[in-house]
């Protein structure tokens, strides 16, 4: 768990913390090579968000820096 996640989760009620983690695990960061990872596992929080986003980062599988899409995967 990242420092940001620990700090935010300490400041909010437990029910919100559980909801934040569950929701953040549904947001998937996908590299053009096909590698997928949840935003929560990367140390991020995205709660009650809509739409899709992108982030520029290095892929742990292919090693290339690229714009990776962040999309919501419904349960």
N, C-alpha and C positions, 0 to 999 in steps of 0.2 A: 504494500500500500504506500502510495506516495505521501510526501509531507503535506501537500495540499489536501489530499483526501482525508488524512488523519485530522488535520486542523478543522476542516469543514464538518466532518462527522462528529467531532466533539462539541461543536457549537449548536447543532440542531437536535431536536428531539429524536429518540430512537426510531420511532415509526418513520420519520422522514429519512433518516439515514438508511434504513432498509429499503425504502422506496427508491432513493437515489442510486444505491448500488444495483438494484434489480433493473432499473431503467437504463443505467449507464452500461450494463452488460449487454443490453439489446442493441446498442449503437456499435456498428462494426466498421473498422477501418480496413479498407481493401486496397491493396497494391495492384497496379496494372498486370503484374505477373500472376495474380490470383491469390496471393497470400492474404489471409484474413485474421484479424485479432480484435477482441472487444476493446472499446475505448477505456473501460474500467481497468483491464489488464495493463494498459499503457500508462495508467496513472491519472486518467482524466475523469471528469464528471460531466455528464450531460443529462439534465433532469428536466422533465416537462418541456422539452424542446421540440421544434418542428422543422421540417425542411431537411436538406442535406448540406453538407459542408465539405471542405477539403483541407488537408494539411500536408505541408511539404516535409518529408522525412525520409530517412534511409530505411529500406526494407530489410528485415533480419534474414529473409530467405534468399533474395536475389542480390542484395547488397547495393542496389541502385537507389539514388535519390530521385524521388518522383512525387508528383501531386497524388496523394491517396485520398479516395473518397470516403466520407463518413456517412453511412446510411443506417436507417432504422430497420431492424429485423423483428417483425411482429412475432409474438410467442405462439 
